[in-house]
Amino acid sequence: SGTVRSTFNTATTSASQTLETSENDRGTIAIKTIFVKDNRFYTDNLTVYVSTDNRFLNVEYITYRDKALPNSGEKWKIKIKGSKGEKVAAELLTSMYDASLDAFAPHHWSIPSLWDRSLDARDWTGEGNFFAGESENYFVPAGDVYIVNKEYDRLTAPESGVYGYSTRAMRGGIAKNGRELAMSAAPVAQEKSVSEDAIAVAPPPPNPIDQYREDQASNTPPAFTSRKNFNETAFFFPDLKTDAEGNVEFSFTTPEALTKWNWNLIAHTKDLAFAQGQKTIVTQKQLMVQPNAPRFFREGDNIDFSAKVANMTDKSLSGVATMQLVDPATGIEVTGLVSNQSANFKVPAGQSVPVQFTIKIPSSYTKPLTWRIIAKTNDKDAAYTDGEEAVIPVLSNRMLVTETITLPVRNTKSKSFKFDKLLNSGSSSTLKNNGLTVEFTSNPAWYAVQALPYLSEQKNESAEQLFNTFYANALAMKLANSFPKLKAIIEKWKSSDTSAFLSNLQKNQELKTVLLEETPWVLEAKTDAQQKKNISLLFDLTRMSGELNTALSKLDAMRVDGGFVWYKGGPIDRYMTQHIVTGLGHLQKLGAIPEQSNEKVNTIVKDAIRYLDNEIKRDYGRIKNKNAKVAGTMVAYEPVQYLYMRSFFTNSAIPKDVSPAYNYYKAQAKAGWVKQNSYMRALIAITLTRTGDAPTAKKIVDALKESALVNEEMGMYWKDVRGGYYWYQAPIETQSVLIEAFSEVTKDDAAVNDMKTWLLKNKQTNSWSTGKATADACYALLMHGDNWIEEDAPVTIKLGNKTFSSGKSEAGTGYFRNTIAADSVKPSMGNITVEVGGNSSKPSWGGVYWQYFEDLNKITSAATGLRIDKKLFIQRNTDRGPVIVALDKNNTLHVGDRVKVRIEIRTDRDLEYVHLKDMRASGTEPVNVLSGYKWNAGLGYYESTKDASNNYFFQFIPKGTHVFEYDLFVTHNGSFNNGVATIQCLYASEFSSHSEGVKVNVTDK
């Protein structure tokens, strides 16, 4: 309680004091003492734990068996007593589960901590005539110090979790990452495409235990039924109540697994007295069969199915083990698949011996099978029998393959493509067509219009969100007035072309490698679709006017002394203030500020500029006090943003007391632009153009153009523009401001159109996930360069002799899609020609999807701008430690080998929402079976382990080459099809790839 318990004087060198504890002291108390002698101050601290044993119950196990038979009826009884043996009324939670699960995640119930164990923060000090006090750290705010470091490219560490970029950074706080993905761990998911029936995996053998005799009522054994119930939870009773004597009884039937079980219980009373307990239970038989079953079979596989026969008696046993394969639908035995249906065994007392059955799955068999293994002794005096069975799926050796080719077109009226895989498809006798689909979007610029509702969504009440709402509505009003056909097209989307409102994640479900519902992005797809549907609301002029006024009023309320706070009640945020005033400058430059909002906007801008002028003056004062030189130093990022913001308001004179600071930073920017990144260079060039220094501005833009990369498909972009943690390292925002610089400084429309192409190509495979990125991109695409919104170009696509046109395309985007039936698909359709009418420089794109069935081992690798390769390596232990060697004819697999699967992904552009599926061979088992979010080789992804494959879901894969690995163990001899690895961008499904199919052989050492 922090009270003084005792004071005393002593003239001796030692003294003792007795402190009595009370009920209130249970838990932890801190005893702090002070001594004063000869004007010197001494302190001592002591922590004492005061027992809480009055809050613990006692558990007495009256009736239970620590060794039981599988599938036996059990009735157990326990008694709950108080700490002194008294009767109590308690509630009991008890359960029993397979102890082998602890290998994945240990399970333990703990008693809640209800007694205070924290120490008082109060302390004594002897400075200043001895006093006791409590204090709190007080941080004196220091002025902003701009430190500019030159950054170089760095290798990404294998375990690094750095990717994506953020929209802002906060000094003295935590930067909020713009791309975040929080995924919860999940258990192994069963693959629906494998089987809807449960797949049983044989449990590990139990630990050695005491012998247990089965009841032998007569020499005639009952009708035998093999074990098939392998539930991993024997019972779970959450709310059992004690009777008047404190007893609890419950009954259950043990599952049929031969394993060790953990029995847990926790009890409590109304006054929060607790007890907990744990016991180990074993289910076993005198003779036990313990199969090592694979998760699945695949047609065409050869596999040695192994099992162990264990003898738990005190004498040797001999007998025969038999195996049957049964059709689970009919119960009729499937003959001819097992080459040796019986195997003799002789097993010494207390030991086990292996038995093995060779199975060959025919190439034409794909129905599930029930495997059943029964072991029976020959000795009449010791007649023991045990058996186990489970259903196992048989997967097809054929796979539905989706081959794709992208159709990018720009700056040309006609372009030809060759779909080589389709052209060469006639060479395979086992290939069967499933269909051919062509889709094309002739005017992707409309996707920028569809992105506008993202800005208007009220996700929170931050100043940035309120400004985005105002910005989106003001820009929408400007677009509606500038492009008369826009509203008519949106009305058509609303009434007939409802597919325009689908998220890219929801489109082309039948052409994707995984159902949307099986990915982590269901909510993202629904949100994206809802945003597109909201476009009809965004362009409702009545609603638009109301939203504008409401957002502006709320934004006005976020001001403090002219500056904006990020959230109400917080400090003024200088970056956010400059960002908002810059956005208002954009709207004023476009003439997009509604007349009714002009007065309030002018007041906001005037007050904010005054605040920002004072801030830049204060910065300059600090530098001046340090005698910094103007020449040769590099200007920081925030002052450059200030100069750019100020350039929108040249009619607002620079105050005399601010002029030295303004001129200083402008001179710094002019002198040091070469040291800046592309984003900063663009801001400086625009600022210098608007303030009368056109020659320097042109020099900067010319330098930018020289360092740019130009690609026919991707347009113009910069290699050094990569995502980072700060607002000046955002690729979308950077490209947008570069468009503004080229448009305003050099009026280079050709370059502007090339840069707009890159923005649209980015939108093709990515979702603009931040408000600022969306706002800047829409501004750049819709307000600079050629007018792509109004253009309407007809498109004709020829697949061999088959012709499709855009006559019935989606309004606005010009999107259309056609499908060719399987029996009409011809190899000659791999010759593709796209013809686009008009003289437009705008990009357009599409894709062709060819689906077919083929044997896994005959599938060859394929790639678009996305490529995947898969290689297998064997890990060997040597004197130098573990090494890996490639799997080839000189290095074969054996049971027990550790296999390293190496997957290499190459992409020529950034991709979002990517799914990778890697199939596994039947005779292997993954080392990692727990699903969850992971980092590997600099990539963050969610891994989902299923029975026949490993699935990986990447929120974002940056441009480049990425290599990651996972491990398998070889569990069975045989010959297996290993399947292929497939990868697809679900946001743009035409970007897909798969590896080649391979067959693996496992032999005895």
N, C-alpha and C positions, 0 to 999 in steps of 0.2 A: 504493500500500500504506500510505500515511501515514507512511513512515519518513523520518528525516533523512538526506539523501544527502551533505550536505557542510556543514562549518563552517569559517570562515576569518576572519582579522583583516586589516585593511588600514588603512594610514595615509594613503592617497591618496584623491582625490575620486572615483575610479572603479576598478572591478575587474571581472574576468571569470572565469567558471567554466565548465568544460565538463562536461556530464552525458551519459553514454553510455546509449543506450536498448537494451533487450533485447527478445527475443521476447515476454516477458510484458507489455511496455509497449504493444503494438499496440492501436490504438483511440485513446482520449483519456486524457491524463495532465494533472494539474493541478500546476503548480509554484508553491509558495507560499514567499516569502522574507521574512525579517525583518532589519532593520538597527537597531543601537543606536549612537547617537552623542550624546555629551554628555548622557547619561541621557534621551534622547528616543527614542521607539519608532517605527519606520517599517515598514510592511508593503507587500507587492506580490504580486499574483496573476497568473499567466500560464497559459493553457490551450494545450496543444500537441497536435495531431493526429498520431499516428504511423501511417504508411501500413499498410494491410492488403492491399496488392497481391499478396502471396503467396497470398491466398485467392481470387483471381479467375482464371477460365478464359478462354480465347480461343475465339471461334467463327469458323470459316471456312466460307462458303457456297460449296460446290463446284458444285452443279448445281441450278438452279431458274429459273423464268421469272417476271419481274415483270409480264408481259402474257400472258394466256392466253385461249384460246377457252372459251366455256361448254361444259360436258359433254365436256371433253377429259381423256384419261388423262394423269396427271402422275407422274413419278418423280423425287424430289428427294433430294439428298445433301448432308450437312454434315459437318464435321470439328471435333471438340472437342480443344483442346490445353491444356496447362498454362500457367502464367504466363510460363514461359521457353521455351515451344514444345515441351515434352516431351510424350510420349504419356501419356495418362491413360485410365483406365476410368471412364466416367461414365454416369449415367442422365439421360434427356432427357424432358421434358414439352413437347409442342408442339401448337398448335391454330391454326385460322384461321377467322375469323368476319366477317360482313358489317360493314363499318366504319360503316354508317349507324346501327347500334345505339348507337354512342357518343353520339348525340344525346340518348338517354334516360339512359344511365349510362356514363361512360367506364370502360374496362376496362384494368387494368394489373397485371402480376405484379411483385412486388418481392422483392429478395433479403432473407432474414431478417437482422435485426441481431443478430449473434452476438458482437460485440466490445464491450467495456465502454466506454461513452461518458459514464457518469455521473461526477460530481465528488464527491470525498470531502467529507463535511460537517465534517471537522475544521478548526479554525481556531486562530489565535494571538491572544492579547490581551496587552497590556502593563500591565494594571492589577493591581497586587499582585505586584511583583518578577518580572514576566514569566513566564508559564506558558502551556502549551497545554492545552486542555480541550475536552470535549464536553458539551453541556447539552441539556436537554429542557424545553420549556415546562411549567410547573406551574400549573394553574388552581385557585385557591382557591375552593371553593364558597361562593357568596353566598346569603344568605337569600332566600326568595321575596318579591318585591315585587308587590303586586296593583295593577295600573293598569287602571282602568275607563274606556273611551272610549265615548262615545255614538255609535252607528253609524246612518247614514242610508242610504236607498236610493241606489244608484248605477247609472249606465248601464253596460252590459257593453260593453267595447271589442270591435271586430270580430274582432281576433286573440286575444282573451283565452281562456285555457284553463281558466277557473274554472267548475266546476259540480259538482253532487253535494254530499255532505257527509261528514264523518268522524265516527267514534265517540269520538275522544279527541284530545287535543293534548299535546305534550310540550314543556316549557320547555327551552331550550338544546339542542334537537334538531330532528328532522324530523318533521312531522306526517304520519301515514299516512292517505292519503285513503281514505275508505270505498268510493268507486266508482272502480275503476281498470280500464283497458282497454288492454292493450298489444297492438298489432297490427303484424305485420311487413309491409313493403312487398312487393308481388307484381307480376308482369308482367301485361300485358293478358290477361284471361281470355276465351276464346271462348265465346260464348253457346250452350249446348247446344240451346236451343229454336230457334236459328237454323238450324244445320246441324251434322251430325256430321263433315262433310268439312272439310278445311282451307280457309280463305279466304285467298287470296293477295292481298296488297296490292303494287302495283307499286313496285319500289325507285326511289330517286331517280337521276337521270342521273349517270354517273361524271364525275369531273373531267377536263378536257382532258388527253390523254395522247398520246404518240408514236404514229404510225400503225403498224398491224400488218397484214400481208398474210395473207389466208387462203390455204391451199394450193389451187391450181387444177390438179388432176391431169389433167382433161380438160374439154372444153366441155360435156359432158353432166352436169348436176348430179345428185347422188344423190336418192333419194326424201326429200322434206322432212318433218320432224317438228317441230312448234312446241315452244317451250320451256315446260316445266311444273314442273320441279323447282326450287323457290326456297328450299331449305334455307338457313337463315342461318348454319349452322356447316358449313364445308367439310370439316374433319376435326378429331379430337381424339384424340391418342395420348399416354396418360399415363405410359407406362413403357418407352420405347425404350432399348436398351442399345447402347453403342459396341462396335465390333469391336476386334481387337488393334491396329489402326492408329488408333483413335479416330474411325472413320467411323460415320455413321448414315444408312441409306437407308430411305425409306418411299414408298409409292405411294397415290394417291387419284384420284378423278374429280371435277372441278370441278362445282359446281351450275350451274344454267342461268341464274342471275340475272346481269344486266349491271350490275356494280357494282364498288366498290373493297372490298378485303378487308384485314384486319389479320392478319398472320402473327406469332404470338408463340412464343417458346421460352424455357425455363429449364432449365439443366443443373446437376448437382452431382455431386461425388465422395463417397466414403465418409468422407474427412477434412474434409468440409464446405467444399470450394472450389466457388465458384459462377460461373455465367455466365448472361447473359440477352440476348435480342436481339429485334428487331422489324423487319419488312419490310412494305411495302405492295404488294399484288398487285392487278392490275386484270383483270377478264374483260370482253371486248368483242368486237364483230364489225364488219365494214366497214359494214354496213347494220344499223341497230338499230331495233326497235319498242319504245317505252316507254309502255305504256298507263297511264292514270290511272283505275284501276278503283275503284268504290265498294265498301264492305264488303258490301252486300246490295242487292237490289231489293225493292220492296214492290208487290203487285198494285195496278194502277191508276196506278202512277207513269209519268210521261214523263221521260226523262233523255237528255241529250246526252253520250254516252260519248266521251271524248276520248283521244287518244294522240299521241305525238310520233314522227316518223320522223327518225332521226339519221344523218348521212353522215360517216363517219370516214375517207373516202378523200380523195385530193388533187384530185378533179375532181367536177363537178356530176353528180348522179344524178336520174333521173326514173323514175316507175313508178306502180303502183297498190297501194293498201292495201284489203284486204277484211275484212269482219267476218262471222262466223257465230255463231249461237246453237244449241247442240246439247244434246239430252237426254242427260245423263251416264249414265243407266241403260241406254239403248238404242243410243246413238251416232248416232241419227237427227237430222238438222238440224230445228230448230223454225223454220218459215218464218212470215213475215208480221209479225214483231215489230220488225225493223230496216227503217226506211223507205229508207235509202240504204246498201246493202250494200258499195258500193265508193266509193273516193275517190282521185282522181289526186293525185300529189305531184311536186314538183320541188324538190330540196333542194341548195343550193350546198355546195361542199367544206367540210368541217369545221363544218357548221351543222346545224340541225334545223328542221323545219316541223311544224305541228299538222295532224291530221286528226280528223274528228268524225263520229260515227254516232248518229242519233236512234233511240231505242228506246222503244217503248210496250208496257208490260206489261199484258196483259188483266186485267180484274177477276176472272176465273175461273181464272187460272193461278197455282198455288202450288208447282210442282215446282222443284227446283234446275235451274240452267242452266250449261252450260259456254260461256263466251265465248271466241272465238278470233279474233285479229287477225293477219293475215299481210301483210307488205309485200314486194313483188317489183319489181325494176328491169326496164326494157324493153330496155336495152342488152345485146346478145349478148356484146360484148367485156368487159362488166363486169356479169356476171349474179350479182346478190346477192339473197339471200332471208333474211328473218327473220320469226319469228312467236312469239307468246306466247299461252298459254291458261291458264285457271283456272276452277274451279267456284265459282259464287256462288249463295247461297240466295235464293229468292223468298219473302218473308214474306207471310202473309195480311194483307189489309187489315181483316179482321175480328178482333175481340178478345173473349176471354172476360172479361166484366165481372162483378164481384161487388159488388152493392149491399147495404148493411146498414142496419138500424135497431136501435137498442138499446131494450130493454124494462125500464126500471127501475121497480120497484113498492115502495112502503112506505106505511104508515099508511092504507091503503085496501083494500077488498075487491075492487074492480073498477076497471080503468083501460083507457082506449081509446087507440089509436095509429093514425096514418094514414101508410102507406108510400106517399108521393106518387109516387115514381118507378114503382112497380109499378102503382098505380091508373091512371097515364097511359100505360102501356106499349102499349096497343092502337093508338096513333096512328102507330107506326112499322111500315112494311111489310117492312123488312129485319131486324127484331129476331127472334131465335129463342131461345126459352127453353131453359135447360139444367137447371133444377131449382130447388127452393125448400126451404130447411132452417130449422127452428125449434129452438132450444135454450133451456133455462131451468134456473136453479138456485134452488130455493125456500128453501134454508137455507145461505147462504154462510158462516155462522159456523163451520161445520165446516172451512173452509179454514185457520182459525187452529189447529185441532187437527192438521191435516196439516202445519203448519209447525213443530210442536214437535221433530221429529227433527233439524232443522237445529241445534238447540242442543246436542244430545247427541253430535254428530259430533266426534271427536278430530282436529281439523285440525292442532293443535300442542300443545305442553306449556306454554302460557302460563297465568298465573293466571286470566285472564279466561275462557279456554276450559275450564279445569278447573271453574271455578265454573258456567259455562253447562251443562256436563254434569250437575253436581249439581242445578242449578236445574230443568233439563228433567225429570230423573227424579223429583225430589220433586214437581213440579207434576203430572206424569203420574200418579203414585201417588195424589195428592189427587183428580184428575179421575176416576180409575177407581173410587175409593171414593164420590165424590159423585154420579156419573152412571152408574148400573148398566147402562144400555143401551149405553154407549160401547164397552165391550169386545165386546159382541155385534155391533155394527155393524162394528168393525174386523175381526173374524173373517169377516164376510160379504164385506168388501172383499177379504180374502185368498183366499177360496174361490171367489167368483163375480164380484163387481163389480171385476175387475182394472183396469178403465179409471179407477177412482178413483186409481190409482197413477201415472197419466200426468202428466207435466209439462204445464202450459198451453201451453208451446211445442210439445209433441208432438200436441196435440189439433187436430182440424179441419184436417188438412193439405190436403185438397182444397178448402178454402174460403180458403186463404191465397195471397198473391201470389207467394210464393217457397217452394221446398222448404226444410225445415229444414237439410238437408245442404248447401245453398248459402249458408248464413248463417254468421257467426262464432260462433254460439251453440250448436253441437251439444253441446259438453261441458257447457254450462250446463243444457241440457235433460236430459241424462243424469244430471247431478248432482241436479237438482230431482226427477226421477222416482225416483232411488234413495233420496232423503230421504223421499219419500212411502211407498216400500215399507218403509222402516225403521220406520214407525209401528207395525207389528205387533211388531217387536222391542222398541220402546220400552215398550209396554204388556204385555210379558212380565214378570210379577211377580217371578219368580225372577231373571231377568237384571237387572231394575230394582234389586233390593236389592244385588246385587253391584256394579253400576255406581255406585250411591250411595256405598257404602263405599270403593271404589277412588278415585273422584274426590275424596272428602272427605279421604282420607289423603294424596293427592298435593297437594291444595290446602293442607293443614296444613303440608306440608314446604316450601311457598313463603313461609313467614312468617319475618321477621327483626325481632326486637324488637317483635313485635305487629303490624307492618305487612306488607303483601304486596309482593313484587317482581313485576314484570311477567313476566320470565323468570328462571329460576334463575341465580344469580350476579350479577344486576344490583342496582341500588340500590332502596331502598324507594320504591314509587310511591304517593304519597298519594291521587291521584285514584282509582287502581285499588282501593286499600284501602277508600275510602269507597263506591265502587260495589259492591264485594262485600258489605260489611257491610249496605248498604241492601237488596241482594237477599235476604240472609239475614233481614232485618227483614220483607220482604214475605212470605217463606215462614212465618215465625213468626206473623205476623198472620193468615195463612190457616189456621194449624194444620197446615202441610204438612211440617214437619220430622219425619221418621220417628223413632220412639221410640229406636231403637238409635243414632241420630246426635245426639240431644239434648245429651248431655254434651260431646261434642267441639265441636259448634257453639257451645254456651254459652262454652266456653273460648276459642274463636277470637274470638267477639264481644267478650268481656270484655277480652282482650289488645289487640284492635284499637281498641276505644274508648279504652283507656288511652293508646295511641300517638297517636290522633287528638286526644284532649283536650290532650295535651302540645303537639301541633303548633299547635292553635288558640291555646293560651296563649302560645306563642312568637311567633305572628303579632301577637297583641295587644301583647306586650312591645315589639316593634319599632315599632308605631304609637304606643304610649304614649311611647316615647323621643323621637318626633318631635313630641310635643305636638299630635297631631291632635285635632280636636274631633269629638264624637259627632254633634252636630246638623248637618244639612245635607250630610253626605257620603254617598256611595253605597257600599254593601257589595259586595264582589267576589263572583264566582261560586262559588269553592271554599268559602268560609265558609258560603254559603247551602246548598250541598250537604251540608256538615257538619251544619248545623242540622236539615235534613230527615232525614238519617241518624239523628241523635240522638233525633229525635221518635219513632222506632220503639221506643226503649228508655227510656221514662220511668221505669221501675222501677229503672233504674241511675242512682243519684244523681250530680249534678254535683259533683265534688270542690271543696272550698272555694277552693283556689288556682286553679281553672279558672273559677269562677263569674264573676269580673269580665270575663273574655274572652267567655264565653258570653253574659252579659247585654249586653255591649257590641254584639256582632254581632247579637243578637236585636233590640236597640233600633234598630240601623242598618237591619235588614231591614224592620222595622215602619215606620220613618220614610221609607225610600226606595223602597218597593215600586213606586211609580208610575213610577219611572225604569227599571224592569227589563223584560225581555222576557217573553213569555207563559210560557215554561218556568219562569223564576225566580219569577214571580208565583204560579204554581201551587204550587211548593215552599214558598214563604213562607206561603201560605194554609193549607196542610196542617199546617205546623209550628206556626203560631199557634193553630189549632184544637186540636191535641193538647196544647198547653202552656197552655190556658186563656184565650186571647184570641179567642173566637168572633166578637165584633162586628167586629174588624178583618179577620178572615179572610173573613167574609161580604161585607164591603165590597170586598175584592179580587175575590172570585168574581163579585159583581154587576157590577163594572167589566169583568171579562173577558167576561161574557155580553153586555154592551152593545156591546162591540167585535167580537163574533163575527158571522160571516155564516151565514145559515141557508138551505139550499136543499132543496127536496123530495127531489131525487135524491141529492145529495151529503151531506146532513145538516148538522151544525154544524162550522165550522172557522174558522180565523183567517188573514186575508190576510197578516199580517206573519210568519207561521211559514214560513220558507224554509230550505233547506239551507245550511249553512256549514261551516267547517273545524273547529268546536269542538263539544264534547259537548253544550253547551247550545243548539246551533243545529240539532238533528236533528228533522225534522218528525214522524216516527213516535213517537219518545220523548216529544216535546212533547205530542202529542195524547194519549198514554197517561197522562201525569202530570196533564193537564187533566181527563181522565175521573176519575181518582182524587180530584182536588180537588172537582169538582162532586158526586161521590158522597158524599164524606166531610163536606164543609163545609156544603153546602146540601141534600144528599140529593135533588137534582133529577133524578129518574129519567128524565123526558122529555128533558132536555138530555143526560143521559148516553147515552141510546139514540141521540140525534141524532149525538153525537160518535163512538159506536161505529160508526154507519153510515159516517162518513167513513173510519174505519180500514179497514173492509171494502171500501169502494169503492176505496181506495188499493191494497188487496191484489188487486183485480180486474185492475188494469193494471200492477202492479209486483210484483217479487219482493223480499221483505224480505231485504236482502243482508247484514245484520250480526247478530251474536248478540244484542247489546243491544236492537236494534230489535225483533227477534222475541220476546225475553223480555218486554219491556215491553208489546208489543202483545197477546201472549197473556194476560198477567196482566190487562190492562185489559178485554179482550173477554170473558174467561171468568169473571171474578170481580166484575164491577161491572154494575149495571143489571139488566134483565130476563134471565131464563135462556133464551137462544136455542138452546142445545144440545138441550134436551129437547123443544122445540116441533116439531111435525110437521104442516105445513099442506098440504092438497091443492091442486093448481093445475090450472086449465083454461084453455086458450088456443084462441081462435077466430080462424081466418084466413078471412074471408068466411063461407062455409057449412061450412067444414071445421073439426072440433073435435079437439083433442088434450088428453090428461090426463096427470097424473104418476103414474099407477097403477103403471108399471114403472120408476120412477125409481131412481137410485143411492142406496143406503142412506146415511143421514146428510145428505149435501149436498142430496138431493132433485133431483139433476141428471138431466134427460132430454133426448132429442133425437129428432126425426122429420124425414123427408125426403119431399117430394112430387115425383113424377116430372115430367119436362119437359112431357109432353103433358097433364098434369092441372093445370098452373099457370094460374090465371086472374087478370086484373087486379083483380077484386073481392076477392082475398085480401089486398090492401093495407089493407083495413079489419080492424084487429086489436084484439081484446079479451082482456085477461088478468084472470082471476078467482082470487083467493087466499082460501082458507078460513081460519076462525079470526079472532081479534082481535089478532094479533101486531103489534108495532111494528117487528119486525126487517125489514131490507131483503131484497129478492130481486131477481134480475135475469136477463136473457136477451137473445136477439137473434134476428132473422130475417135470413137470407142468401138473396138472390135472384141467381141466376147466369143470364146470357144472353149470346148472341153478337150483336155489332152492328158496323157499319162504323165505322172509327176517326173519320171526320169527322162522324159523326152522334151521337157520345157526348157527352152533356151532363154538366156538373159535378155532383158529389154530395158530401154531407158528413154526418157525425154530430156527435159532440162534437169531432171532428177534421176539419179542413178543409185542402185544398191548392189553391193557384192557381198557374198557370204563365203567364208572359208572355215574349215575345221582343222584344228590342231590337237595333237596329243601332248599332254603334259607328262614328262618323264622326270623321275627323281635321279639325279646324278651326284657325283662327288662334289660338283660345283654348285649344287642346289637344283631346284626345279628348272627345267628348260622345256620349251615347246618345239615340236617338230610337226611339219605339215603332214596331213593324212594323205598318203599315196600308196602305191603298190608295194613300196619298200617299208612302209610304216603302217601296220594294220592294227585294228582295235581288238582288245580283249576285255572280258568282263572285269570290272573294277577300275578300268582306265578312267582318268579324268580328261574330258574333252573340253577344249576352249573354243567357243564359237565366236568368230570375229566378224563383225558386220561393219562395212564401210559405206557411208552415205556421202554422195556428192551432189550438191545443188548449185545452180548458177544464179540463184536469187533467194532472197529471204522468203521463208514459208511459215505459215501459221496453220494450226489444227492439222497435224500430220499423224497418220496412223501407220505403224509398222507391225506386221505380223510375221513371225518366224516359226515355221512348222518344225516339229521334232520327229525323230525316228521312234518307233514303238519300243525298242529295246534300250531306251535311255531315260534318265530321270533328272530333272533340273536340280541343281544344288540349292538355289533359292526358290522357295515355294510361296513366300509371303508377298502379296501384292502391296504396293505402296509407292510413294513419290521418292525418286532417287536422282542422284547426280552422277554422271559418268562422262569423263573426257570433256568436261565443260558444258554438257547438255543436261538440262533438267527435263525429266519425263516421268510419267506414271506407268509403272510396270504391272501388268496383270498376267499372272501365270495360270494357264488353263491346262486341261488334260493333254491336248495334242499340240499346243503351240504356246509361244510367249508373245504377248501383245504389249506394244509400247505406244504411248500417246504423248506427243510432243506439242506443247502449246506454241513453241517457236523454235525454228531451226534457222540459224543465220546462214547466209551464203558462204560456201566453202566446203571443205572435206572434213568429215567427222567419223571417227572410228571408236567403237565401243565393243565390249566383250561380255559374255556370260558363260558360265560353266555348266557342264552336264556330267553325270556318271553313267558308265555303260553297265547295264544290269542283266542283259541276256545275250547269249550266243544267237547267231542267226544272220539273215540277210534282210535288210530293211530299206525302204524308200524314205529318204530324209526330208523330202518336201522342198519347198522354196521359201524364200523370204520376199514379202511384198511390202511396198511402201506407197502411200498415196496422200496427197494434200487434199483433205476433205473440203477445204474452202474453194479449191479449183481442181476438181477431180481429174481434169485432163493431164495433170502433172502426177504421173505414177511410174513405177518401175518394179521389176522383180528379178530375182537371181535365177540361175539355172537350177534344174533339179538334179540331185545326185543320189546314188545308191551306196549304202555303207554295209560292210561285212564285218561281223564280229566272230572271231575264232578262238578255240582253246589255245592257251599259251604252250 
